[in-house]
Amino acid sequence: MPRSAVRDSRVTLRALLLVGGVLSIVLGISIFFSNRGIAELQQARKRVAELHADVARLQTENARLRSEIDSVKKSTYAVERIAREELGMSKKGEVIYLLPKKQ
């Protein structure tokens, strides 16, 4: 084997060892800090689940409110019920009796 071939193989071996060492260091640092990354990922997933629950709750409430709006638009009874129950209004000459709520 000629000397230049031996020298080239040594240079190649050194380069491979250097690249392997650098990759090992990078991998070690990555593993060291990955626990924090995993914890943050779990927290983010928990937050996403909470937000999905909030979205579902708000969609349900939104549907209920839309239904109430539709009933108020279509029915004078609904308007009268809201005026009486929520605003305490009455017709002329009516007497309103407020009874204590059962506990």
N, CA, C and O atoms as CSV, one atom per row, in Angstrom:
chain,resi,resn,atom,element,x,y,z
A,1,MET,N,N,0.851,-1.166,0.000
A,1,MET,CA,C,0.000,0.000,0.000
A,1,MET,C,C,0.901,1.235,0.000
A,1,MET,O,O,1.796,1.336,0.839
A,2,PRO,N,N,0.687,2.168,-0.916
A,2,PRO,CA,C,1.533,3.367,-0.970
A,2,PRO,C,C,1.290,4.267,0.231
A,2,PRO,O,O,0.246,4.214,0.881
A,3,ARG,N,N,2.301,5.101,0.503
A,3,ARG,CA,C,2.234,5.996,1.668
A,3,ARG,C,C,1.071,6.980,1.567
A,3,ARG,O,O,0.440,7.277,2.581
A,4,SER,N,N,0.781,7.474,0.420
A,4,SER,CA,C,-0.317,8.440,0.267
A,4,SER,C,C,-1.661,7.793,0.599
A,4,SER,O,O,-2.551,8.447,1.142
A,5,ALA,N,N,-1.801,6.533,0.280
A,5,ALA,CA,C,-3.045,5.830,0.595
A,5,ALA,C,C,-3.188,5.639,2.094
A,5,ALA,O,O,-4.288,5.760,2.633
A,6,VAL,N,N,-2.070,5.337,2.782
A,6,VAL,CA,C,-2.099,5.180,4.238
A,6,VAL,C,C,-2.439,6.513,4.889
A,6,VAL,O,O,-3.243,6.574,5.819
A,7,ARG,N,N,-1.816,7.584,4.390
A,7,ARG,CA,C,-2.062,8.916,4.945
A,7,ARG,C,C,-3.523,9.312,4.718
A,7,ARG,O,O,-4.152,9.869,5.618
A,8,ASP,N,N,-4.063,9.038,3.552
A,8,ASP,CA,C,-5.458,9.362,3.257
A,8,ASP,C,C,-6.413,8.582,4.166
A,8,ASP,O,O,-7.427,9.115,4.616
A,9,SER,N,N,-6.079,7.321,4.428
A,9,SER,CA,C,-6.945,6.528,5.303
A,9,SER,C,C,-6.895,7.042,6.733
A,9,SER,O,O,-7.900,6.998,7.443
A,10,ARG,N,N,-5.711,7.540,7.173
A,10,ARG,CA,C,-5.601,8.112,8.527
A,10,ARG,C,C,-6.410,9.411,8.625
A,10,ARG,O,O,-7.084,9.648,9.627
A,11,VAL,N,N,-6.342,10.237,7.600
A,11,VAL,CA,C,-7.095,11.502,7.586
A,11,VAL,C,C,-8.596,11.196,7.603
A,11,VAL,O,O,-9.363,11.844,8.315
A,12,THR,N,N,-8.995,10.217,6.823
A,12,THR,CA,C,-10.403,9.827,6.792
A,12,THR,C,C,-10.846,9.297,8.152
A,12,THR,O,O,-11.938,9.620,8.620
A,13,LEU,N,N,-10.004,8.486,8.786
A,13,LEU,CA,C,-10.319,7.946,10.103
A,13,LEU,C,C,-10.445,9.065,11.131
A,13,LEU,O,O,-11.370,9.061,11.943
A,14,ARG,N,N,-9.514,10.030,11.102
A,14,ARG,CA,C,-9.573,11.172,12.032
A,14,ARG,C,C,-10.845,11.989,11.798
A,14,ARG,O,O,-11.506,12.402,12.750
A,15,ALA,N,N,-11.179,12.216,10.543
A,15,ALA,CA,C,-12.385,12.988,10.225
A,15,ALA,C,C,-13.628,12.265,10.740
A,15,ALA,O,O,-14.526,12.887,11.308
A,16,LEU,N,N,-13.671,10.955,10.540
A,16,LEU,CA,C,-14.810,10.179,11.038
A,16,LEU,C,C,-14.892,10.220,12.557
A,16,LEU,O,O,-15.979,10.351,13.118
A,17,LEU,N,N,-13.741,10.108,13.229
A,17,LEU,CA,C,-13.737,10.186,14.694
A,17,LEU,C,C,-14.190,11.568,15.171
A,17,LEU,O,O,-14.930,11.679,16.148
A,18,LEU,N,N,-13.747,12.612,14.482
A,18,LEU,CA,C,-14.138,13.975,14.852
A,18,LEU,C,C,-15.649,14.168,14.671
A,18,LEU,O,O,-16.323,14.703,15.551
A,19,VAL,N,N,-16.160,13.735,13.543
A,19,VAL,CA,C,-17.603,13.864,13.288
A,19,VAL,C,C,-18.390,13.034,14.298
A,19,VAL,O,O,-19.409,13.491,14.817
A,20,GLY,N,N,-17.922,11.817,14.578
A,20,GLY,CA,C,-18.589,10.970,15.566
A,20,GLY,C,C,-18.569,11.591,16.949
A,20,GLY,O,O,-19.563,11.525,17.673
A,21,GLY,N,N,-17.444,12.196,17.328
A,21,GLY,CA,C,-17.347,12.862,18.631
A,21,GLY,C,C,-18.293,14.041,18.733
A,21,GLY,O,O,-18.971,14.215,19.746
A,22,VAL,N,N,-18.340,14.854,17.681
A,22,VAL,CA,C,-19.241,16.014,17.677
A,22,VAL,C,C,-20.695,15.547,17.755
A,22,VAL,O,O,-21.490,16.111,18.507
A,23,LEU,N,N,-21.038,14.534,16.992
A,23,LEU,CA,C,-22.408,14.010,17.041
A,23,LEU,C,C,-22.742,13.444,18.419
A,23,LEU,O,O,-23.865,13.596,18.901
A,24,SER,N,N,-21.773,12.795,19.047
A,24,SER,CA,C,-21.997,12.259,20.397
A,24,SER,C,C,-22.250,13.379,21.390
A,24,SER,O,O,-23.128,13.267,22.245
A,25,ILE,N,N,-21.491,14.451,21.284
A,25,ILE,CA,C,-21.679,15.599,22.186
A,25,ILE,C,C,-23.060,16.221,21.960
A,25,ILE,O,O,-23.780,16.512,22.915
A,26,VAL,N,N,-23.416,16.417,20.709
A,26,VAL,CA,C,-24.727,17.003,20.396
A,26,VAL,C,C,-25.848,16.102,20.904
A,26,VAL,O,O,-26.827,16.587,21.470
A,27,LEU,N,N,-25.710,14.809,20.705
A,27,LEU,CA,C,-26.711,13.860,21.183
A,27,LEU,C,C,-26.805,13.878,22.707
A,27,LEU,O,O,-27.903,13.830,23.262
A,28,GLY,N,N,-25.666,13.947,23.381
A,28,GLY,CA,C,-25.658,14.007,24.844
A,28,GLY,C,C,-26.355,15.251,25.362
A,28,GLY,O,O,-27.144,15.178,26.305
A,29,ILE,N,N,-26.069,16.388,24.753
A,29,ILE,CA,C,-26.725,17.640,25.158
A,29,ILE,C,C,-28.226,17.547,24.892
A,29,ILE,O,O,-29.036,17.981,25.711
A,30,SER,N,N,-28.584,16.989,23.761
A,30,SER,CA,C,-29.999,16.839,23.419
A,30,SER,C,C,-30.725,15.971,24.441
A,30,SER,O,O,-31.824,16.312,24.877
A,31,ILE,N,N,-30.124,14.866,24.819
A,31,ILE,CA,C,-30.738,13.976,25.810
A,31,ILE,C,C,-30.823,14.663,27.167
A,31,ILE,O,O,-31.810,14.495,27.883
A,32,PHE,N,N,-29.805,15.430,27.525
A,32,PHE,CA,C,-29.788,16.114,28.816
A,32,PHE,C,C,-30.942,17.104,28.928
A,32,PHE,O,O,-31.588,17.197,29.971
A,33,PHE,N,N,-31.196,17.834,27.862
A,33,PHE,CA,C,-32.251,18.841,27.905
A,33,PHE,C,C,-33.610,18.309,27.456
A,33,PHE,O,O,-34.599,19.040,27.524
A,34,SER,N,N,-33.686,17.077,27.006
A,34,SER,CA,C,-34.948,16.558,26.491
A,34,SER,C,C,-35.987,16.353,27.588
A,34,SER,O,O,-37.182,16.415,27.299
A,35,ASN,N,N,-35.584,16.113,28.826
A,35,ASN,CA,C,-36.565,15.945,29.908
A,35,ASN,C,C,-37.398,17.202,30.068
A,35,ASN,O,O,-38.611,17.124,30.263
A,36,ARG,N,N,-36.759,18.357,29.989
A,36,ARG,CA,C,-37.490,19.610,30.076
A,36,ARG,C,C,-38.427,19.748,28.879
A,36,ARG,O,O,-39.557,20.217,29.012
A,37,GLY,N,N,-37.956,19.343,27.740
A,37,GLY,CA,C,-38.786,19.399,26.542
A,37,GLY,C,C,-39.997,18.493,26.649
A,37,GLY,O,O,-41.089,18.852,26.210
A,38,ILE,N,N,-39.805,17.327,27.228
A,38,ILE,CA,C,-40.918,16.392,27.409
A,38,ILE,C,C,-41.944,16.973,28.375
A,38,ILE,O,O,-43.149,16.863,28.147
A,39,ALA,N,N,-41.468,17.591,29.454
A,39,ALA,CA,C,-42.385,18.199,30.428
A,39,ALA,C,C,-43.180,19.326,29.782
A,39,ALA,O,O,-44.384,19.453,30.005
A,40,GLU,N,N,-42.499,20.143,28.980
A,40,GLU,CA,C,-43.199,21.233,28.304
A,40,GLU,C,C,-44.212,20.687,27.307
A,40,GLU,O,O,-45.298,21.246,27.152
A,41,LEU,N,N,-43.864,19.610,26.639
A,41,LEU,CA,C,-44.787,18.988,25.695
A,41,LEU,C,C,-46.029,18.470,26.413
A,41,LEU,O,O,-47.144,18.638,25.920
A,42,GLN,N,N,-45.846,17.845,27.571
A,42,GLN,CA,C,-46.984,17.345,28.341
A,42,GLN,C,C,-47.866,18.497,28.814
A,42,GLN,O,O,-49.093,18.398,28.782
A,43,GLN,N,N,-47.238,19.593,29.253
A,43,GLN,CA,C,-48.017,20.755,29.683
A,43,GLN,C,C,-48.792,21.341,28.508
A,43,GLN,O,O,-49.947,21.742,28.652
A,44,ALA,N,N,-48.151,21.388,27.351
A,44,ALA,CA,C,-48.826,21.923,26.167
A,44,ALA,C,C,-50.004,21.039,25.774
A,44,ALA,O,O,-51.060,21.546,25.399
A,45,ARG,N,N,-49.832,19.724,25.855
A,45,ARG,CA,C,-50.937,18.814,25.532
A,45,ARG,C,C,-52.084,18.975,26.520
A,45,ARG,O,O,-53.252,18.929,26.133
A,46,LYS,N,N,-51.754,19.166,27.796
A,46,LYS,CA,C,-52.789,19.373,28.812
A,46,LYS,C,C,-53.548,20.665,28.521
A,46,LYS,O,O,-54.774,20.709,28.623
A,47,ARG,N,N,-52.815,21.709,28.160
A,47,ARG,CA,C,-53.434,22.999,27.855
A,47,ARG,C,C,-54.346,22.878,26.626
A,47,ARG,O,O,-55.433,23.455,26.589
A,48,VAL,N,N,-53.890,22.124,25.630
A,48,VAL,CA,C,-54.706,21.914,24.431
A,48,VAL,C,C,-56.001,21.195,24.798
A,48,VAL,O,O,-57.070,21.552,24.303
A,49,ALA,N,N,-55.911,20.186,25.664
A,49,ALA,CA,C,-57.112,19.464,26.097
A,49,ALA,C,C,-58.064,20.399,26.840
A,49,ALA,O,O,-59.278,20.337,26.643
A,50,GLU,N,N,-57.513,21.269,27.698
A,50,GLU,CA,C,-58.354,22.235,28.416
A,50,GLU,C,C,-59.031,23.187,27.436
A,50,GLU,O,O,-60.209,23.510,27.588
A,51,LEU,N,N,-58.286,23.631,26.436
A,51,LEU,CA,C,-58.858,24.551,25.457
A,51,LEU,C,C,-59.941,23.869,24.619
A,51,LEU,O,O,-60.943,24.495,24.272
A,52,HIS,N,N,-59.744,22.588,24.293
A,52,HIS,CA,C,-60.786,21.854,23.568
A,52,HIS,C,C,-62.053,21.751,24.417
A,52,HIS,O,O,-63.160,21.883,23.895
A,53,ALA,N,N,-61.896,21.519,25.713
A,53,ALA,CA,C,-63.054,21.453,26.608
A,53,ALA,C,C,-63.753,22.809,26.667
A,53,ALA,O,O,-64.982,22.878,26.651
A,54,ASP,N,N,-62.969,23.890,26.735
A,54,ASP,CA,C,-63.555,25.233,26.746
A,54,ASP,C,C,-64.318,25.504,25.452
A,54,ASP,O,O,-65.416,26.059,25.474
A,55,VAL,N,N,-63.731,25.111,24.334
A,55,VAL,CA,C,-64.389,25.319,23.041
A,55,VAL,C,C,-65.714,24.564,22.997
A,55,VAL,O,O,-66.723,25.106,22.545
A,56,ALA,N,N,-65.718,23.323,23.461
A,56,ALA,CA,C,-66.956,22.531,23.464
A,56,ALA,C,C,-68.011,23.184,24.352
A,56,ALA,O,O,-69.181,23.259,23.976
A,57,ARG,N,N,-67.596,23.658,25.536
A,57,ARG,CA,C,-68.536,24.312,26.447
A,57,ARG,C,C,-69.095,25.584,25.814
A,57,ARG,O,O,-70.295,25.847,25.900
A,58,LEU,N,N,-68.227,26.375,25.178
A,58,LEU,CA,C,-68.676,27.619,24.559
A,58,LEU,C,C,-69.574,27.358,23.351
A,58,LEU,O,O,-70.503,28.125,23.096
A,59,GLN,N,N,-69.310,26.292,22.611
A,59,GLN,CA,C,-70.183,25.954,21.486
A,59,GLN,C,C,-71.572,25.560,21.978
A,59,GLN,O,O,-72.577,25.917,21.363
A,60,THR,N,N,-71.627,24.825,23.084
A,60,THR,CA,C,-72.918,24.445,23.663
A,60,THR,C,C,-73.674,25.686,24.124
A,60,THR,O,O,-74.867,25.832,23.861
A,61,GLU,N,N,-72.967,26.578,24.815
A,61,GLU,CA,C,-73.601,27.811,25.288
A,61,GLU,C,C,-74.052,28.673,24.112
A,61,GLU,O,O,-75.125,29.275,24.153
A,62,ASN,N,N,-73.238,28.729,23.077
A,62,ASN,CA,C,-73.571,29.500,21.883
A,62,ASN,C,C,-74.839,28.961,21.227
A,62,ASN,O,O,-75.702,29.732,20.808
A,63,ALA,N,N,-74.946,27.648,21.139
A,63,ALA,CA,C,-76.149,27.036,20.556
A,63,ALA,C,C,-77.381,27.362,21.398
A,63,ALA,O,O,-78.449,27.649,20.858
A,64,ARG,N,N,-77.228,27.318,22.732
A,64,ARG,CA,C,-78.350,27.638,23.618
A,64,ARG,C,C,-78.782,29.089,23.427
A,64,ARG,O,O,-79.974,29.383,23.351
A,65,LEU,N,N,-77.810,29.991,23.352
A,65,LEU,CA,C,-78.132,31.412,23.184
A,65,LEU,C,C,-78.775,31.681,21.821
A,65,LEU,O,O,-79.697,32.490,21.717
A,66,ARG,N,N,-78.294,31.009,20.790
A,66,ARG,CA,C,-78.908,31.177,19.463
A,66,ARG,C,C,-80.364,30.698,19.484
A,66,ARG,O,O,-81.242,31.316,18.882
A,67,SER,N,N,-80.599,29.599,20.181
A,67,SER,CA,C,-81.960,29.079,20.304
A,67,SER,C,C,-82.844,30.080,21.042
A,67,SER,O,O,-83.990,30.310,20.656
A,68,GLU,N,N,-82.309,30.665,22.094
A,68,GLU,CA,C,-83.074,31.660,22.855
A,68,GLU,C,C,-83.354,32.893,21.998
A,68,GLU,O,O,-84.451,33.448,22.053
A,69,ILE,N,N,-82.381,33.319,21.216
A,69,ILE,CA,C,-82.580,34.467,20.324
A,69,ILE,C,C,-83.669,34.162,19.305
A,69,ILE,O,O,-84.535,34.998,19.047
A,70,ASP,N,N,-83.628,32.965,18.726
A,70,ASP,CA,C,-84.654,32.576,17.751
A,70,ASP,C,C,-86.040,32.566,18.380
A,70,ASP,O,O,-87.004,33.018,17.763
A,71,SER,N,N,-86.146,32.051,19.609
A,71,SER,CA,C,-87.460,32.001,20.255
A,71,SER,C,C,-87.964,33.403,20.570
A,71,SER,O,O,-89.164,33.659,20.479
A,72,VAL,N,N,-87.069,34.314,20.940
A,72,VAL,CA,C,-87.487,35.695,21.225
A,72,VAL,C,C,-87.928,36.384,19.938
A,72,VAL,O,O,-88.889,37.154,19.941
A,73,LYS,N,N,-87.230,36.110,18.843
A,73,LYS,CA,C,-87.598,36.731,17.571
A,73,LYS,C,C,-88.946,36.223,17.054
A,73,LYS,O,O,-89.687,36.976,16.422
A,74,LYS,N,N,-89.267,34.964,17.316
A,74,LYS,CA,C,-90.458,34.343,16.736
A,74,LYS,C,C,-91.677,34.364,17.650
A,74,LYS,O,O,-92.797,34.173,17.176
A,75,SER,N,N,-91.488,34.592,18.949
A,75,SER,CA,C,-92.604,34.429,19.873
A,75,SER,C,C,-92.721,35.629,20.804
A,75,SER,O,O,-91.748,36.038,21.438
A,76,THR,N,N,-93.932,36.189,20.877
A,76,THR,CA,C,-94.159,37.272,21.834
A,76,THR,C,C,-94.211,36.720,23.251
A,76,THR,O,O,-93.921,37.432,24.213
A,77,TYR,N,N,-94.585,35.434,23.378
A,77,TYR,CA,C,-94.607,34.809,24.702
A,77,TYR,C,C,-93.203,34.804,25.306
A,77,TYR,O,O,-93.043,35.058,26.500
A,78,ALA,N,N,-92.204,34.521,24.506
A,78,ALA,CA,C,-90.828,34.486,25.012
A,78,ALA,C,C,-90.399,35.870,25.486
A,78,ALA,O,O,-89.732,35.997,26.512
A,79,VAL,N,N,-90.777,36.901,24.746
A,79,VAL,CA,C,-90.437,38.272,25.152
A,79,VAL,C,C,-91.129,38.602,26.468
A,79,VAL,O,O,-90.516,39.187,27.362
A,80,GLU,N,N,-92.401,38.233,26.594
A,80,GLU,CA,C,-93.144,38.496,27.827
A,80,GLU,C,C,-92.541,37.730,29.007
A,80,GLU,O,O,-92.421,38.271,30.106
A,81,ARG,N,N,-92.165,36.480,28.776
A,81,ARG,CA,C,-91.565,35.670,29.844
A,81,ARG,C,C,-90.266,36.311,30.340
A,81,ARG,O,O,-90.042,36.403,31.546
A,82,ILE,N,N,-89.420,36.748,29.422
A,82,ILE,CA,C,-88.155,37.387,29.820
A,82,ILE,C,C,-88.437,38.685,30.564
A,82,ILE,O,O,-87.795,38.978,31.573
A,83,ALA,N,N,-89.398,39.466,30.068
A,83,ALA,CA,C,-89.735,40.731,30.724
A,83,ALA,C,C,-90.233,40.487,32.145
A,83,ALA,O,O,-89.890,41.239,33.058
A,84,ARG,N,N,-91.029,39.456,32.339
A,84,ARG,CA,C,-91.571,39.173,33.667
A,84,ARG,C,C,-90.520,38.557,34.594
A,84,ARG,O,O,-90.333,39.019,35.720
A,85,GLU,N,N,-89.832,37.507,34.112
A,85,GLU,CA,C,-88.934,36.745,34.989
A,85,GLU,C,C,-87.611,37.464,35.255
A,85,GLU,O,O,-87.131,37.492,36.388
A,86,GLU,N,N,-87.039,38.030,34.226
A,86,GLU,CA,C,-85.699,38.585,34.390
A,86,GLU,C,C,-85.706,40.078,34.707
A,86,GLU,O,O,-84.815,40.573,35.396
A,87,LEU,N,N,-86.708,40.792,34.205
A,87,LEU,CA,C,-86.737,42.239,34.408
A,87,LEU,C,C,-87.778,42.682,35.433
A,87,LEU,O,O,-87.827,43.856,35.798
A,88,GLY,N,N,-88.611,41.746,35.900
A,88,GLY,CA,C,-89.604,42.071,36.923
A,88,GLY,C,C,-90.715,42.978,36.424
A,88,GLY,O,O,-91.327,43.687,37.223
A,89,MET,N,N,-90.989,42.976,35.153
A,89,MET,CA,C,-92.023,43.841,34.592
A,89,MET,C,C,-93.393,43.173,34.741
A,89,MET,O,O,-93.495,41.958,34.912
A,90,SER,N,N,-94.440,43.997,34.673
A,90,SER,CA,C,-95.804,43.471,34.767
A,90,SER,C,C,-96.717,44.293,33.870
A,90,SER,O,O,-96.371,45.385,33.420
A,91,LYS,N,N,-97.891,43.731,33.629
A,91,LYS,CA,C,-98.889,44.461,32.853
A,91,LYS,C,C,-99.554,45.488,33.758
A,91,LYS,O,O,-99.451,45.412,34.983
A,92,LYS,N,N,-100.214,46.420,33.163
A,92,LYS,CA,C,-100.886,47.471,33.912
A,92,LYS,C,C,-101.963,46.854,34.795
A,92,LYS,O,O,-102.807,46.098,34.313
A,93,GLY,N,N,-101.937,47.173,36.075
A,93,GLY,CA,C,-102.935,46.688,37.012
A,93,GLY,C,C,-102.594,45.348,37.652
A,93,GLY,O,O,-103.313,44.913,38.551
A,94,GLU,N,N,-101.530,44.677,37.227
A,94,GLU,CA,C,-101.146,43.395,37.813
A,94,GLU,C,C,-100.420,43.620,39.127
A,94,GLU,O,O,-99.721,44.616,39.314
A,95,VAL,N,N,-100.604,42.671,40.031
A,95,VAL,CA,C,-99.874,42.690,41.290
A,95,VAL,C,C,-98.921,41.507,41.267
A,95,VAL,O,O,-99.332,40.379,40.995
A,96,ILE,N,N,-97.652,41.760,41.550
A,96,ILE,CA,C,-96.649,40.693,41.525
A,96,ILE,C,C,-96.337,40.290,42.954
A,96,ILE,O,O,-96.028,41.127,43.802
A,97,TYR,N,N,-96.422,38.999,43.202
A,97,TYR,CA,C,-96.071,38.453,44.509
A,97,TYR,C,C,-94.740,37.719,44.364
A,97,TYR,O,O,-94.620,36.791,43.564
A,98,LEU,N,N,-93.769,38.129,45.122
A,98,LEU,CA,C,-92.465,37.469,45.097
A,98,LEU,C,C,-92.391,36.518,46.275
A,98,LEU,O,O,-92.457,36.940,47.430
A,99,LEU,N,N,-92.256,35.248,45.983
A,99,LEU,CA,C,-92.164,34.230,47.021
A,99,LEU,C,C,-90.696,33.863,47.222
A,99,LEU,O,O,-89.916,33.866,46.270
A,100,PRO,N,N,-90.325,33.549,48.454
A,100,PRO,CA,C,-88.932,33.155,48.680
A,100,PRO,C,C,-88.635,31.837,47.968
A,100,PRO,O,O,-89.486,30.952,47.881
A,101,LYS,N,N,-87.426,31.731,47.469
A,101,LYS,CA,C,-87.027,30.507,46.765
A,101,LYS,C,C,-86.772,29.402,47.765
A,101,LYS,O,O,-86.258,29.636,48.859
A,102,LYS,N,N,-87.141,28.185,47.370
A,102,LYS,CA,C,-86.883,27.035,48.237
A,102,LYS,C,C,-85.395,26.739,48.228
A,102,LYS,O,O,-84.719,26.854,47.206
A,103,GLN,N,N,-84.908,26.356,49.401
A,103,GLN,CA,C,-83.469,26.087,49.486
A,103,GLN,C,C,-83.179,24.651,49.634
A,103,GLN,O,O,-82.014,24.262,49.720
